[in-house]
Amino acid sequence: MTAAYLNRIRPLVMILAVFVLLSCSDDSPTSSNNGGEPGENGNDNSEVTGDVTVYLTSGNRLALNDRQNPIAFSDDSASIVIEVDADQRMQSITGFGAAMTGSSAYLLKKMDNEDRRELLTELFDPEEGIGISNIRLTIGSSDFSLGTYSYCDEPGLENFRIPEVDLRDVIPVMQEVLEINPDLWIMASPWSAPGWMKNNNSMRGGRLEEQHFENFSRYLKMFIQAYEDKGIPIHAITVQNEPLHETSGYPTMYMPWQDQSKLIRDYLGPLFEKENIQTDIIIYDHNWDNFQYPINILDDEDTRQYVKGSAFHGYGGDVGQMSHVAEAHPDKHLYFTEISGGGWATDFWENITWNMDHIFLGSVRNYSRNAIFWNLALDEQDGPQNGGCPNCRGVVTIPENEEFLSRNEEYYILAHMARHVRPGDYRIQSTAPQQDLNYLAFINEEGEHKLVIINRSQQAQTFQVRSNSGKFRYSLAGRTLGTFLW
């Protein structure tokens, strides 16, 4: 047996061992519906017919994205009513995923080939796995890379080349991922320009010199072309990761909005246009609280013609601040591109609740088209690190002994979002969330409805869902995340 298979059956054994003790808890993942029997945890009940498919993850981990018995449409009422209107479409969805940092790629590449293929299939295959549909790459090194490097460490763009470490790890892992999911949406972000383009001659801190705006633009174009030559399309780039954060601890670069606007308006945008580079340009890529930064850039008519949208991180401010940009420039897209879990927050259910409320439901409610976690994979020491976050957590943890690979709460959030809400789906109108229930509704072009809902309370909440294709009632157990498909 491979390590991946052993790891998959271990949670089922644990579930059986504790089920009798916990099955009567208010936190039980089994939930009554409109008269049918609830599905058993961990069982695929696809042989039972019904109109609505249900997947659950519970705070006590007895259900971990487990498929329940399907339920039938009915007129059974409830005091809580969720109205879903497929005729009112909002933004289309790009997808959900995580960052393939240098550290993540290194850990995946050193796995046994068969185990790595199983894990990548589990992560990226939309039918056999959880269907991750977005990946973020770093252009050069970040705080989660094996060292500090750019793609042109020596002065002069004639010295541009993909570093050996990325040829060894990032490139082959991404090529394997694209074999599994060729429709993956890939974005990339620089943490710094090459040091010789900056006023401190270092990738750690400092500011891009104006005399090198053209060189940096060509550097970004050359990165896109180099990866496309390796069969890895770059669908979007952000101009600079966290442009208002500068430290000497790892690669960073300060870039005020005036610099970013000028860079795009006078150099990067015209260059992409001239050379027919189809990669989208996304601005800002920093925390919610400084939302005026992208607004200032988009207010410049000459710059905004080259900009697809604005990207946000969740380490400062409030998710609702994304809507200020949507209101100021409704024709431009919004994206959510980074948040990390870590050792500062270890409660499984609280982490699911926070991320659903603020990121995967919250950002999409505020017009984001996607949501991306930080590291896809880290080891048991929260690394390898390159001077940054000392206790960040990956979506999965790959320890030295791969048999004990763990799937973290971020994994199960993606299982509910990425697997079921696919690229090209639309967010559709639903009634405002209730006190204990938070939810969003989606639809695809084939007319399949998707409702992602979280019950934050300790007690079960019974609700009726009404849509133009049918009605149903469900009682969702306390502290449970559910996805409903019909």
C-alpha positions as CSV (number, residue, x, y, z in Angstrom):
1,M,0.0,0.0,0.0
2,T,1.2,3.5,-0.7
3,A,1.5,6.1,2.0
4,A,-1.3,8.1,0.5
5,Y,-3.7,5.2,0.6
6,L,-2.7,4.4,4.2
7,N,-3.3,8.0,5.2
8,R,-6.7,8.0,3.5
9,I,-8.0,5.0,5.5
10,R,-6.7,6.2,8.9
11,P,-9.4,8.9,9.3
12,L,-12.1,6.4,8.6
13,V,-10.9,4.1,11.4
14,M,-10.8,7.0,13.8
15,I,-14.3,8.0,12.8
16,L,-15.7,4.5,13.5
17,A,-13.9,4.4,16.9
18,V,-15.4,7.6,18.1
19,F,-18.8,7.5,16.4
20,V,-20.7,5.8,19.2
21,L,-19.4,8.3,21.8
22,L,-20.3,11.4,19.8
23,S,-23.3,10.5,17.7
24,C,-25.7,12.0,20.2
25,S,-23.9,15.4,20.4
26,D,-25.6,18.6,19.2
27,D,-22.5,18.8,17.0
28,S,-23.3,15.6,15.2
29,P,-22.9,16.0,11.4
30,T,-26.0,13.9,10.6
31,S,-28.9,16.2,9.9
32,S,-32.5,15.4,9.4
33,N,-34.3,16.5,6.2
34,N,-37.8,16.4,5.0
35,G,-38.6,13.0,6.4
36,G,-35.8,10.9,5.0
37,E,-33.1,9.1,7.0
38,P,-29.8,11.0,7.3
39,G,-26.8,9.6,5.5
40,E,-24.1,7.8,7.5
41,N,-20.8,9.7,8.0
42,G,-18.2,8.8,5.5
43,N,-20.5,6.7,3.3
44,D,-21.1,7.6,-0.3
45,N,-24.9,7.3,-0.6
46,S,-25.1,7.8,-4.3
47,E,-27.3,4.6,-4.6
48,V,-30.1,6.5,-2.8
49,T,-32.1,8.7,-5.2
50,G,-33.1,12.2,-4.5
51,D,-33.3,15.7,-5.9
52,V,-30.6,17.4,-3.8
53,T,-27.1,16.1,-3.2
54,V,-25.6,17.0,0.2
55,Y,-21.9,17.2,1.4
56,L,-21.1,18.0,5.1
57,T,-18.1,18.8,7.2
58,S,-18.6,19.1,11.0
59,G,-16.8,20.8,13.7
60,N,-16.1,17.5,15.5
61,R,-14.6,16.1,12.3
62,L,-17.1,13.2,12.2
63,A,-18.0,14.3,8.7
64,L,-15.2,15.6,6.4
65,N,-16.7,16.6,3.1
66,D,-18.8,13.4,3.4
67,R,-21.7,12.8,1.0
68,Q,-25.0,12.3,2.8
69,N,-28.2,10.7,1.7
70,P,-29.8,12.9,-1.0
71,I,-33.0,14.6,-0.2
72,A,-36.2,15.1,-2.2
73,F,-37.9,18.3,-3.2
74,S,-41.0,19.1,-1.0
75,D,-43.3,21.8,0.1
76,D,-42.4,21.3,3.8
77,S,-42.0,24.7,5.4
78,A,-39.6,26.1,7.9
79,S,-39.3,29.4,9.9
80,I,-36.0,30.2,8.0
81,V,-36.5,30.6,4.3
82,I,-33.6,31.0,1.8
83,E,-34.8,32.4,-1.5
84,V,-32.4,31.7,-4.4
85,D,-33.0,33.6,-7.6
86,A,-31.1,32.2,-10.6
87,D,-32.3,35.0,-12.8
88,Q,-30.2,37.5,-10.8
89,R,-26.6,36.7,-11.8
90,M,-23.6,38.6,-10.4
91,Q,-19.9,38.0,-11.0
92,S,-18.6,34.8,-12.7
93,I,-16.2,32.7,-10.7
94,T,-12.6,32.1,-11.6
95,G,-12.1,29.4,-8.9
96,F,-10.5,28.5,-5.6
97,G,-7.1,27.3,-4.7
98,A,-3.7,28.0,-3.1
99,A,-0.1,29.0,-3.9
100,M,2.5,26.7,-5.3
101,T,5.4,28.3,-3.6
102,G,8.9,27.1,-4.0
103,S,8.6,25.4,-0.6
104,S,5.4,23.6,-1.6
105,A,6.8,22.4,-4.9
106,Y,10.0,21.2,-3.2
107,L,8.0,19.1,-0.7
108,L,5.8,17.6,-3.4
109,K,8.7,16.9,-5.8
110,K,10.6,14.9,-3.2
111,M,7.6,12.6,-2.5
112,D,7.6,9.1,-4.0
113,N,6.3,9.5,-7.6
114,E,3.3,7.3,-7.1
115,D,2.3,9.0,-3.8
116,R,2.8,12.5,-5.3
117,R,0.6,11.6,-8.3
118,E,-2.1,10.3,-5.9
119,L,-2.0,13.5,-3.8
120,L,-2.0,15.8,-6.8
121,T,-5.0,13.9,-8.2
122,E,-6.7,14.3,-4.9
123,L,-6.0,18.0,-4.8
124,F,-6.6,19.0,-8.5
125,D,-8.9,16.5,-10.2
126,P,-12.4,17.9,-10.2
127,E,-14.0,14.4,-10.5
128,E,-11.7,12.2,-8.3
129,G,-10.4,14.9,-5.9
130,I,-11.3,18.3,-4.5
131,G,-10.8,20.1,-7.8
132,I,-8.5,23.0,-6.9
133,S,-8.9,25.4,-9.9
134,N,-6.6,28.3,-9.1
135,I,-2.9,28.4,-8.4
136,R,-0.7,31.3,-7.5
137,L,3.0,31.2,-8.4
138,T,5.9,33.5,-7.2
139,I,8.0,35.2,-9.8
140,G,11.4,34.5,-8.2
141,S,11.7,33.7,-4.6
142,S,9.4,34.7,-1.7
143,D,9.4,34.0,2.1
144,F,8.6,30.4,1.2
145,S,11.4,29.5,-1.2
146,L,14.7,27.6,-1.0
147,G,16.8,30.8,-0.9
148,T,16.6,34.3,-2.3
149,Y,16.8,34.5,-6.1
150,S,15.3,36.3,-9.1
151,Y,15.1,35.2,-12.7
152,C,17.9,37.7,-13.6
153,D,20.3,38.0,-10.8
154,E,23.1,39.5,-12.9
155,P,22.6,43.0,-14.4
156,G,21.2,42.9,-17.9
157,L,18.1,41.1,-19.2
158,E,20.3,39.0,-21.4
159,N,21.1,37.1,-18.2
160,F,17.4,36.1,-17.7
161,R,16.9,32.4,-17.0
162,I,14.7,30.1,-15.0
163,P,16.8,29.2,-11.8
164,E,17.8,25.6,-11.4
165,V,15.8,25.3,-8.2
166,D,12.6,26.1,-10.1
167,L,13.5,23.9,-13.0
168,R,13.9,21.1,-10.5
169,D,10.8,21.7,-8.4
170,V,8.2,24.2,-9.6
171,I,8.3,23.5,-13.3
172,P,7.9,19.7,-13.2
173,V,5.3,19.8,-10.4
174,M,3.2,22.3,-12.3
175,Q,3.5,20.3,-15.5
176,E,2.2,17.3,-13.6
177,V,-0.6,19.3,-12.1
178,L,-1.7,20.5,-15.6
179,E,-1.8,16.9,-16.8
180,I,-4.4,16.3,-14.1
181,N,-6.3,19.6,-14.5
182,P,-5.4,21.3,-17.8
183,D,-8.1,24.0,-17.2
184,L,-6.2,25.4,-14.1
185,W,-6.2,29.2,-13.8
186,I,-2.7,30.4,-13.0
187,M,-1.6,33.7,-11.7
188,A,1.9,34.9,-10.7
189,S,3.3,37.6,-8.4
190,P,6.8,39.0,-7.9
191,W,7.9,39.6,-4.3
192,S,10.7,41.8,-5.6
193,A,12.4,42.9,-8.8
194,P,16.0,41.7,-9.3
195,G,18.2,43.6,-6.8
196,W,20.1,45.5,-9.5
197,M,16.9,47.2,-10.6
198,K,16.4,48.7,-7.1
199,N,17.7,51.6,-5.1
200,N,19.3,49.3,-2.4
201,N,20.7,46.7,-4.9
202,S,19.0,44.0,-2.9
203,M,15.8,41.8,-3.2
204,R,15.1,42.5,0.4
205,G,13.4,45.8,0.8
206,G,14.0,48.9,-1.2
207,R,12.2,50.4,-4.2
208,L,12.2,49.9,-7.9
209,E,14.2,52.7,-9.6
210,E,12.3,54.6,-12.3
211,Q,15.2,54.1,-14.7
212,H,14.4,50.4,-14.5
213,F,10.6,50.5,-15.0
214,E,11.1,49.4,-18.6
215,N,13.5,46.6,-17.6
216,F,11.1,45.3,-14.9
217,S,8.3,45.3,-17.4
218,R,10.3,43.3,-19.9
219,Y,11.4,41.0,-17.0
220,L,7.7,40.2,-16.3
221,K,7.0,39.6,-19.9
222,M,10.0,37.3,-20.2
223,F,8.8,35.3,-17.2
224,I,5.4,34.7,-18.8
225,Q,7.0,33.6,-22.1
226,A,9.5,31.3,-20.3
227,Y,6.7,29.5,-18.5
228,E,4.6,29.3,-21.5
229,D,7.5,27.6,-23.3
230,K,7.4,25.0,-20.5
231,G,3.7,24.4,-21.1
232,I,2.6,26.5,-18.1
233,P,0.2,29.3,-19.2
234,I,0.2,32.4,-17.0
235,H,-3.4,33.8,-17.1
236,A,-2.7,36.9,-14.9
237,I,0.0,38.6,-13.0
238,T,0.0,41.1,-10.2
239,V,2.6,43.8,-10.5
240,Q,3.9,43.5,-7.0
241,N,3.0,41.3,-4.0
242,E,2.1,43.5,-0.9
243,P,3.6,46.7,-2.3
244,L,3.1,48.6,0.9
245,H,5.1,46.1,3.0
246,E,8.9,46.4,3.1
247,T,11.3,44.3,5.2
248,S,14.9,43.2,5.0
249,G,13.9,39.8,6.3
250,Y,12.9,38.3,3.0
251,P,12.2,39.5,-0.6
252,T,10.0,42.6,-0.6
253,M,9.7,45.8,-2.6
254,Y,8.0,49.0,-1.7
255,M,5.8,50.4,-4.6
256,P,3.5,53.3,-3.9
257,W,0.4,53.6,-6.1
258,Q,2.0,56.4,-8.1
259,D,4.8,54.1,-9.2
260,Q,2.5,51.2,-10.0
261,S,0.3,53.4,-12.1
262,K,3.2,54.9,-14.0
263,L,4.7,51.5,-14.5
264,I,1.5,50.1,-16.0
265,R,0.5,53.2,-18.0
266,D,3.9,54.0,-19.6
267,Y,5.7,50.6,-19.8
268,L,4.0,47.3,-18.9
269,G,0.6,47.9,-20.5
270,P,1.9,49.2,-23.8
271,L,4.5,46.4,-23.9
272,F,1.9,43.7,-23.4
273,E,-0.2,45.4,-26.1
274,K,2.6,45.7,-28.5
275,E,3.8,42.1,-28.1
276,N,0.3,40.6,-27.9
277,I,0.8,39.3,-24.4
278,Q,-2.7,38.0,-23.3
279,T,-1.9,37.8,-19.6
280,D,-4.2,40.0,-17.5
281,I,-2.6,42.7,-15.4
282,I,-4.0,42.9,-11.8
283,I,-3.1,45.7,-9.4
284,Y,-2.6,46.2,-5.7
285,D,-2.4,42.6,-4.2
286,H,-2.4,43.7,-0.6
287,N,-4.7,44.1,2.5
288,W,-8.3,45.2,2.5
289,D,-7.6,48.3,4.5
290,N,-5.7,50.3,1.9
291,F,-8.5,50.0,-0.7
292,Q,-7.8,53.6,-1.9
293,Y,-4.6,52.3,-3.5
294,P,-6.4,50.5,-6.4
295,I,-9.0,53.2,-6.7
296,N,-6.3,55.8,-7.2
297,I,-4.8,53.7,-10.0
298,L,-8.1,53.0,-11.7
299,D,-9.0,56.7,-11.6
300,D,-6.3,57.3,-14.2
301,E,-8.1,56.7,-17.5
302,D,-4.8,56.0,-19.3
303,T,-3.7,53.4,-16.8
304,R,-7.1,51.6,-16.3
305,Q,-7.3,50.6,-19.9
306,Y,-4.6,48.0,-19.2
307,V,-5.9,46.7,-15.9
308,K,-8.2,43.7,-15.5
309,G,-8.9,44.2,-11.8
310,S,-7.6,44.5,-8.2
311,A,-6.4,41.8,-5.8
312,F,-6.6,41.7,-2.0
313,H,-5.1,39.9,1.0
314,G,-6.9,39.4,4.3
315,Y,-4.2,40.4,6.9
316,G,-5.6,43.9,7.6
317,G,-8.9,45.7,7.4
318,D,-12.3,44.2,6.7
319,V,-13.6,42.2,3.8
320,G,-16.4,44.7,3.1
321,Q,-13.8,47.3,2.0
322,M,-13.4,45.3,-1.3
323,S,-16.9,46.6,-2.2
324,H,-15.6,50.2,-2.2
325,V,-13.5,49.4,-5.2
326,A,-16.4,47.6,-6.9
327,E,-18.6,50.6,-6.4
328,A,-15.9,53.0,-7.7
329,H,-15.1,50.9,-10.7
330,P,-17.8,48.3,-11.3
331,D,-16.4,47.3,-14.7
332,K,-13.1,46.0,-13.2
333,H,-12.8,42.6,-11.5
334,L,-11.9,41.8,-7.9
335,Y,-9.8,38.9,-6.7
336,F,-8.7,37.5,-3.3
337,T,-5.2,36.2,-3.6
338,E,-3.7,35.4,-0.1
339,I,-4.6,34.3,3.4
340,S,-2.8,31.8,5.6
341,G,-3.7,29.7,8.6
342,G,-1.1,29.0,11.2
343,G,0.0,28.2,14.7
344,W,-1.8,31.3,16.0
345,A,-5.2,29.7,15.3
346,T,-5.4,26.0,15.9
347,D,-9.1,25.4,16.5
348,F,-10.5,23.4,13.6
349,W,-14.0,24.7,13.6
350,E,-13.1,28.3,14.5
351,N,-10.8,28.4,11.5
352,I,-13.4,27.0,9.2
353,T,-15.9,29.6,10.4
354,W,-13.6,32.6,10.1
355,N,-12.4,31.6,6.6
356,M,-15.9,31.0,5.4
357,D,-17.3,34.2,6.8
358,H,-14.4,36.5,5.8
359,I,-12.8,34.8,2.8
360,F,-14.7,32.2,0.9
361,L,-18.2,33.6,1.4
362,G,-17.2,37.1,2.6
363,S,-14.9,38.1,-0.3
364,V,-17.2,36.5,-2.9
365,R,-20.1,38.4,-1.4
366,N,-18.0,41.5,-1.9
367,Y,-17.5,40.7,-5.6
368,S,-14.3,38.7,-5.6
369,R,-14.2,36.1,-8.4
370,N,-11.9,33.7,-6.5
371,A,-10.2,33.0,-3.2
372,I,-6.6,31.6,-2.8
373,F,-4.9,30.3,0.3
374,W,-1.2,30.9,0.8
375,N,1.1,27.7,0.8
376,L,-0.4,24.6,-0.8
377,A,1.9,22.4,1.3
378,L,4.4,22.9,4.1
379,D,6.2,20.4,6.4
380,E,5.8,19.7,10.1
381,Q,8.1,22.6,10.9
382,D,6.0,25.1,8.9
383,G,8.6,25.3,6.2
384,P,10.9,25.4,4.4
385,Q,11.0,29.1,5.1
386,N,13.1,32.0,3.7
387,G,12.8,34.5,6.5
388,G,9.0,35.0,6.6
389,C,6.1,33.7,8.6
390,P,7.5,31.2,11.2
391,N,4.3,29.3,11.9
392,C,2.2,29.5,8.8
393,R,0.2,26.4,7.9
394,G,-0.2,24.7,4.4
395,V,-3.4,23.4,3.0
396,V,-1.7,20.0,3.5
397,T,1.2,19.1,5.8
398,I,3.8,16.8,4.3
399,P,6.2,15.7,7.0
400,E,9.4,13.8,6.6
401,N,7.5,10.6,7.1
402,E,5.0,11.0,4.3
403,E,2.7,8.3,5.8
404,F,1.5,10.9,8.3
405,L,0.5,13.5,5.7
406,S,-2.3,15.6,7.1
407,R,-5.2,17.5,5.5
408,N,-5.8,20.7,7.4
409,E,-9.0,22.8,7.7
410,E,-8.0,24.7,4.6
411,Y,-8.2,21.5,2.6
412,Y,-11.8,20.9,3.7
413,I,-12.8,24.4,2.9
414,L,-11.5,23.9,-0.6
415,A,-13.3,20.6,-0.8
416,H,-16.6,22.4,-0.3
417,M,-15.8,25.4,-2.5
418,A,-13.4,24.3,-5.3
419,R,-14.9,20.9,-6.0
420,H,-18.4,22.2,-6.4
421,V,-18.2,25.9,-7.4
422,R,-16.4,25.6,-10.6
423,P,-14.8,28.2,-13.0
424,G,-17.5,29.8,-15.1
425,D,-20.2,29.4,-12.4
426,Y,-22.1,32.6,-11.4
427,R,-22.9,33.9,-8.0
428,I,-26.7,34.3,-7.9
429,Q,-29.0,36.3,-5.7
430,S,-30.0,34.8,-2.3
431,T,-31.7,36.3,0.7
432,A,-29.5,37.9,3.3
433,P,-27.8,35.5,5.7
434,Q,-29.5,34.7,9.0
435,Q,-28.1,35.2,12.4
436,D,-26.6,31.7,12.7
437,L,-26.4,30.8,9.0
438,N,-24.1,32.3,6.4
439,Y,-24.4,31.2,2.8
440,L,-24.0,32.0,-0.9
441,A,-25.7,30.5,-4.0
442,F,-24.2,29.8,-7.4
443,I,-25.4,28.3,-10.7
444,N,-23.6,26.9,-13.7
445,E,-24.5,27.1,-17.4
446,E,-26.3,23.7,-17.2
447,G,-28.6,25.1,-14.6
448,E,-27.2,23.2,-11.6
449,H,-27.7,25.2,-8.4
450,K,-25.1,25.2,-5.6
451,L,-25.7,26.4,-2.1
452,V,-22.7,26.6,0.3
453,I,-23.9,27.2,3.9
454,I,-22.4,27.2,7.3
455,N,-24.3,26.8,10.6
456,R,-22.2,28.7,13.2
457,S,-24.4,27.9,16.2
458,Q,-24.3,24.9,18.5
459,Q,-27.8,23.9,17.7
460,A,-29.3,22.5,14.5
461,Q,-31.0,25.1,12.2
462,T,-33.9,24.1,10.0
463,F,-34.4,26.0,6.8
464,Q,-36.4,25.8,3.6
465,V,-34.7,26.6,0.3
466,R,-36.8,28.0,-2.5
467,S,-35.5,28.2,-6.1
468,N,-37.1,28.4,-9.5
469,S,-36.3,24.7,-9.9
470,G,-37.7,23.3,-6.7
471,K,-38.1,23.6,-2.9
472,F,-36.6,21.6,-0.1
473,R,-36.3,21.6,3.7
474,Y,-33.2,20.6,5.7
475,S,-32.1,20.6,9.3
476,L,-28.3,21.4,9.4
477,A,-26.6,20.3,12.6
478,G,-24.8,22.8,14.7
479,R,-21.2,23.7,13.8
480,T,-21.5,22.2,10.4
481,L,-20.5,23.3,6.8
482,G,-22.7,22.0,4.0
483,T,-22.8,22.1,0.2
484,F,-26.1,21.4,-1.5
485,L,-26.4,20.7,-5.2
486,W,-29.6,20.4,-7.3
